[in-house]
Amino acid sequence: MKISAFVIASNEESNIGACLATLSWADEIVVVDAMSTDRTREIAAEYDARVFSRPWEGYARAREYAISKCRFDWVLAVDADERVTPELRAEIEDVLRQTAYDGFLVPRKAFFLGRWIRHCGWYPGHVLRLAKRDRAWVTDRKVHEGMRVRGSVGSLANPLLHHTYPTIESYFARFDRYTTLAAEEMFEESVRVRTADFVFRPLFMFAKMYLAKLGILDGLEGLMLCTFSSFYVLVKYAKLREMYRRRARSGSHKRPSSQNRQDAGTDLPTPKT
């Protein structure tokens, strides 16, 4: 059974080569590039990828477009900061020889500041990444976007390696956009803001990740991740409150929308709360 692997990229010259090197076994590689200004496209071409450049319209539309460009029966979605291990490759090739499933969940082994986060609710962090092309579809949300299938879903045992947030700077580089998108989504769903949200929700997030999900066992990196995630919740609700106050001052009942309505993808800095 032939397989197409696809990657969505934007200014990923530091990641794209290492990612595509782990996909060389696929029958084709499709890269959808969001008009990168670095060497992303050139590097992708060096790995014989079929590269398509288009303006950024969000992860959901980019994934839909990538799937439409795939030519084979099965598609594998991989992010630029992810790597397919030889063990995962062998498992994929094995299950595709004969399977009754229409898609597969894949665990992710995520690294924060270079450390594998085994707890905090991050592992195994299953995501649906392998699917029959004609059964796949994409959820169109600002946050928690992802690929889905119409049909039955199985699970793979070997994880993707996810090298997310190698530095604190990389975490906060995405922080502002993600908290804004999360607040916008809550605003559009008419989620109300109470004073208690600023006190208890961040505390609950920290307690859930650090204590209930055993983030305490992930060392200093686990402590930082849980602290940053609780701050994420606080900022998200602060921005939501600001949106309601802005609407009240303007007398408008319009709901906000981010520029280009781009979503945050699956690589979120914190679980939803």
C-alpha positions as CSV (number, residue, x, y, z in Angstrom):
1,M,0.0,0.0,0.0
2,K,1.5,3.3,-1.1
3,I,1.7,6.3,1.3
4,S,2.0,10.1,0.9
5,A,3.7,12.0,3.8
6,F,2.9,15.7,4.1
7,V,4.3,18.6,6.1
8,I,3.0,22.1,6.6
9,A,5.8,24.6,6.9
10,S,6.5,28.3,7.3
11,N,10.1,29.5,7.8
12,E,11.3,26.1,9.0
13,E,14.8,25.9,7.5
14,S,16.1,24.9,10.9
15,N,13.8,21.9,11.1
16,I,12.6,20.9,7.7
17,G,15.7,18.9,6.6
18,A,15.8,16.7,9.7
19,C,12.1,16.1,9.4
20,L,12.1,15.1,5.7
21,A,15.1,12.9,6.2
22,T,12.9,10.7,8.4
23,L,10.3,10.5,5.6
24,S,12.5,9.4,2.8
25,W,10.9,6.0,2.8
26,A,7.5,7.4,1.9
27,D,6.3,7.0,-1.7
28,E,6.0,10.7,-2.0
29,I,6.5,13.8,0.2
30,V,4.3,16.8,-0.1
31,V,5.3,20.1,1.5
32,V,2.8,23.0,1.7
33,D,4.9,26.1,2.3
34,A,3.3,29.3,3.6
35,M,5.4,31.7,1.5
36,S,8.5,31.2,3.6
37,T,11.2,33.9,3.4
38,D,14.0,31.6,4.4
39,R,15.4,28.4,2.7
40,T,12.5,26.1,3.6
41,R,11.5,25.5,0.0
42,E,15.0,25.0,-1.3
43,I,15.8,22.5,1.4
44,A,12.5,20.6,0.8
45,A,13.4,20.3,-2.9
46,E,16.7,18.7,-1.9
47,Y,14.7,15.9,-0.4
48,D,12.6,15.4,-3.7
49,A,9.5,16.8,-2.0
50,R,6.7,18.1,-4.1
51,V,6.5,21.7,-2.8
52,F,3.4,23.9,-3.1
53,S,3.6,27.6,-2.0
54,R,0.4,29.4,-1.0
55,P,-0.6,32.3,1.4
56,W,-1.2,31.3,5.0
57,E,-4.9,30.7,5.7
58,G,-4.5,28.6,8.8
59,Y,-3.5,25.0,9.6
60,A,-6.9,23.5,8.8
61,R,-7.0,24.9,5.2
62,A,-3.3,24.1,4.7
63,R,-3.8,20.5,5.8
64,E,-6.9,20.2,3.6
65,Y,-4.9,21.5,0.7
66,A,-2.0,19.1,1.4
67,I,-4.3,16.1,1.5
68,S,-5.8,17.2,-1.9
69,K,-2.3,17.2,-3.4
70,C,-1.4,13.7,-2.1
71,R,-1.6,11.1,-4.8
72,F,-1.6,7.8,-2.8
73,D,-4.2,5.9,-0.8
74,W,-2.8,6.6,2.7
75,V,-1.6,10.0,4.1
76,L,0.8,10.6,7.0
77,A,0.7,14.1,8.5
78,V,4.0,15.2,10.2
79,D,4.9,18.6,11.6
80,A,8.3,20.2,10.8
81,D,9.5,19.8,14.4
82,E,8.5,16.1,14.4
83,R,10.6,13.0,13.5
84,V,9.5,9.5,12.4
85,T,11.7,6.9,14.0
86,P,12.8,3.7,12.3
87,E,10.5,1.8,14.7
88,L,7.5,3.9,13.8
89,R,8.2,3.6,10.1
90,A,8.4,-0.3,10.4
91,E,5.1,-0.3,12.3
92,I,3.4,1.8,9.7
93,E,4.6,-0.3,6.8
94,D,3.5,-3.4,8.7
95,V,0.0,-2.3,9.6
96,L,-0.7,-1.0,6.1
97,R,0.0,-4.4,4.5
98,Q,-3.4,-5.4,5.8
99,T,-5.7,-3.4,8.0
100,A,-9.4,-2.9,8.5
101,Y,-8.9,0.6,10.0
102,D,-9.4,3.9,8.2
103,G,-7.0,5.8,10.4
104,F,-4.5,5.5,13.2
105,L,-3.7,7.4,16.4
106,V,0.0,7.9,16.9
107,P,1.6,8.7,20.4
108,R,4.0,11.6,20.6
109,K,7.2,11.8,22.6
110,A,7.4,15.5,23.3
111,F,10.6,17.4,24.4
112,F,10.5,20.7,26.3
113,L,13.8,22.5,26.6
114,G,15.4,19.4,25.4
115,R,13.9,17.1,28.0
116,W,11.4,14.4,27.3
117,I,8.2,15.3,29.2
118,R,6.9,11.9,30.4
119,H,4.2,13.4,32.6
120,C,2.2,16.7,32.8
121,G,-0.5,15.1,30.7
122,W,1.9,15.3,27.6
123,Y,2.6,11.6,27.1
124,P,1.5,9.7,25.2
125,G,-0.6,12.5,23.7
126,H,-2.1,10.5,20.9
127,V,-2.9,12.4,17.7
128,L,-4.5,11.1,14.5
129,R,-1.8,11.4,11.8
130,L,-2.2,8.3,9.6
131,A,-5.4,7.9,7.5
132,K,-6.9,6.8,4.2
133,R,-6.8,9.8,2.0
134,D,-10.5,9.5,0.9
135,R,-11.6,9.1,4.5
136,A,-9.7,12.0,6.0
137,W,-11.0,15.4,7.0
138,V,-9.8,18.3,9.1
139,T,-11.5,20.1,12.0
140,D,-11.6,23.9,11.3
141,R,-11.1,25.5,14.7
142,K,-8.8,28.3,15.9
143,V,-7.3,26.0,18.4
144,H,-7.2,22.2,18.8
145,E,-7.3,21.7,15.1
146,G,-6.5,18.3,13.8
147,M,-7.1,15.5,11.2
148,R,-10.0,13.2,11.6
149,V,-11.4,10.2,9.7
150,R,-14.8,8.9,8.7
151,G,-14.6,5.4,9.9
152,S,-12.7,3.1,12.3
153,V,-9.6,4.2,14.1
154,G,-6.7,2.1,15.5
155,S,-3.7,3.0,17.6
156,L,0.0,2.6,16.9
157,A,2.5,1.8,19.6
158,N,5.7,3.6,18.5
159,P,5.8,7.4,19.0
160,L,6.6,10.4,16.8
161,L,9.4,12.4,18.3
162,H,8.2,16.0,18.9
163,H,11.0,18.5,19.4
164,T,8.7,21.3,20.6
165,Y,9.9,24.4,22.4
166,P,13.7,23.8,22.5
167,T,14.1,27.2,24.2
168,I,12.0,29.4,26.5
169,E,12.1,32.0,23.7
170,S,10.5,29.6,21.3
171,Y,7.7,29.0,23.8
172,F,6.8,32.6,24.3
173,A,7.2,33.4,20.6
174,R,4.0,31.5,20.1
175,F,2.4,32.3,23.4
176,D,0.8,35.7,22.5
177,R,-0.8,34.3,19.3
178,Y,-2.1,31.2,20.9
179,T,-3.6,32.9,23.9
180,T,-5.3,35.4,21.6
181,L,-6.8,32.6,19.4
182,A,-8.0,30.7,22.4
183,A,-9.7,33.8,23.8
184,E,-11.3,34.5,20.5
185,E,-12.7,31.1,20.3
186,M,-14.2,31.4,23.8
187,F,-15.6,34.8,22.9
188,E,-17.3,33.4,19.8
189,E,-18.8,30.7,22.1
190,S,-20.0,33.3,24.5
191,V,-18.0,32.0,27.4
192,R,-18.4,34.4,30.4
193,V,-15.6,35.7,32.6
194,R,-15.7,35.7,36.3
195,T,-13.2,36.9,38.9
196,A,-12.9,33.3,40.1
197,D,-11.6,32.3,36.6
198,F,-8.4,34.4,37.3
199,V,-7.8,32.8,40.7
200,F,-8.9,29.1,40.4
201,R,-8.4,28.1,36.8
202,P,-4.6,28.8,36.7
203,L,-4.2,27.1,40.1
204,F,-6.3,24.2,38.8
205,M,-4.1,23.9,35.7
206,F,-0.9,23.9,37.7
207,A,-2.3,21.4,40.2
208,K,-3.6,19.1,37.5
209,M,-0.3,19.1,35.5
210,Y,2.2,19.2,38.3
211,L,0.5,17.0,40.9
212,A,-2.4,14.9,39.3
213,K,-0.4,14.3,36.1
214,L,2.9,13.9,38.0
215,G,4.7,16.8,36.3
216,I,6.7,16.9,39.6
217,L,8.6,13.9,38.2
218,D,9.8,15.8,35.2
219,G,12.3,17.9,37.1
220,L,12.8,21.6,36.7
221,E,11.6,21.5,33.1
222,G,8.3,20.0,34.3
223,L,8.0,22.7,36.9
224,M,8.6,25.4,34.3
225,L,6.1,23.8,31.9
226,C,3.4,23.6,34.5
227,T,4.0,27.2,35.6
228,F,4.0,28.5,32.0
229,S,0.8,26.6,31.3
230,S,-1.0,28.1,34.3
231,F,0.1,31.5,33.1
232,Y,-1.3,30.7,29.7
233,V,-4.7,30.1,31.2
234,L,-4.5,33.4,33.1
235,V,-3.6,35.4,30.0
236,K,-6.3,33.6,28.0
237,Y,-9.0,34.7,30.3
238,A,-7.5,38.2,30.7
239,K,-7.7,38.6,26.9
240,L,-11.2,37.3,26.9
241,R,-12.2,39.9,29.5
242,E,-10.5,42.6,27.4
243,M,-12.6,41.6,24.3
244,Y,-15.8,42.0,26.2
245,R,-14.7,45.3,27.6
246,R,-13.7,46.5,24.2
247,R,-17.1,45.5,22.8
248,A,-18.9,47.3,25.6
249,R,-17.0,50.5,25.0
250,S,-17.6,50.4,21.2
251,G,-21.3,49.4,21.6
252,S,-20.7,46.7,19.0
253,H,-21.9,43.2,19.2
254,K,-19.5,41.9,16.6
255,R,-17.2,39.1,17.6
256,P,-13.4,39.4,17.0
257,S,-11.5,37.5,14.4
258,S,-7.8,37.2,14.1
259,Q,-6.0,38.3,10.9
260,N,-6.4,35.6,8.2
261,R,-8.4,33.6,10.8
262,Q,-5.3,31.4,11.3
263,D,-5.6,28.7,13.9
264,A,-3.0,27.5,16.3
265,G,-2.7,23.9,15.1
266,T,-2.1,21.0,17.3
267,D,1.1,22.3,18.9
268,L,-0.5,24.1,21.9
269,P,1.4,25.3,24.9
270,T,-1.1,23.9,27.3
271,P,-4.1,21.6,27.6
272,K,-7.5,23.2,27.3
273,T,-9.2,24.4,30.5
